[in-house]
């Protein structure tokens, strides 16, 4: 089954393995220790393929980001 095109936004960190993310017109490779930010929207559509695994990654999607940002409080330093 071919990977689907995703238009959600993500912030992520690759813990182990190597992941290839195809964007419309370009492909980027992310490996252990890499961090990434993908904005939401069809113009940033992407799909991922594991190229050496297993891959362990931590991703936050745009729905969580919107909620976290809306509920975030900045505490000034004393």
Residue pairs with C-beta under 8 A, 6 or more apart in sequence:
3 47
3 48
3 49
4 47
5 45
5 46
5 47
6 45
6 46
6 47
7 40
7 41
7 42
7 44
7 45
8 40
8 61
8 62
8 63
9 38
9 39
9 40
9 41
9 44
9 61
9 62
9 65
10 36
10 37
10 38
10 59
10 60
10 61
10 62
11 35
11 36
11 37
11 38
11 59
11 60
11 65
12 35
12 36
12 37
12 38
12 57
12 58
12 59
12 60
13 34
13 35
13 36
13 57
13 58
14 30
14 31
14 32
14 33
14 34
14 35
14 36
14 55
14 56
14 57
15 32
15 56
15 57
15 58
16 32
16 54
16 55
16 56
17 31
17 32
17 50
17 52
17 53
17 54
17 55
17 56
17 57
18 29
18 30
18 31
18 32
18 50
18 51
18 52
18 53
18 55
19 29
19 30
19 31
19 48
19 49
19 50
19 51
19 55
19 57
20 27
20 28
20 29
20 30
20 48
20 49
20 50
20 51
21 27
21 28
21 29
21 30
21 36
21 38
21 46
21 47
21 48
21 49
22 46
22 47
22 48
22 49
23 44
23 45
23 46
24 45
29 51
30 36
38 44
38 46
40 62
60 68
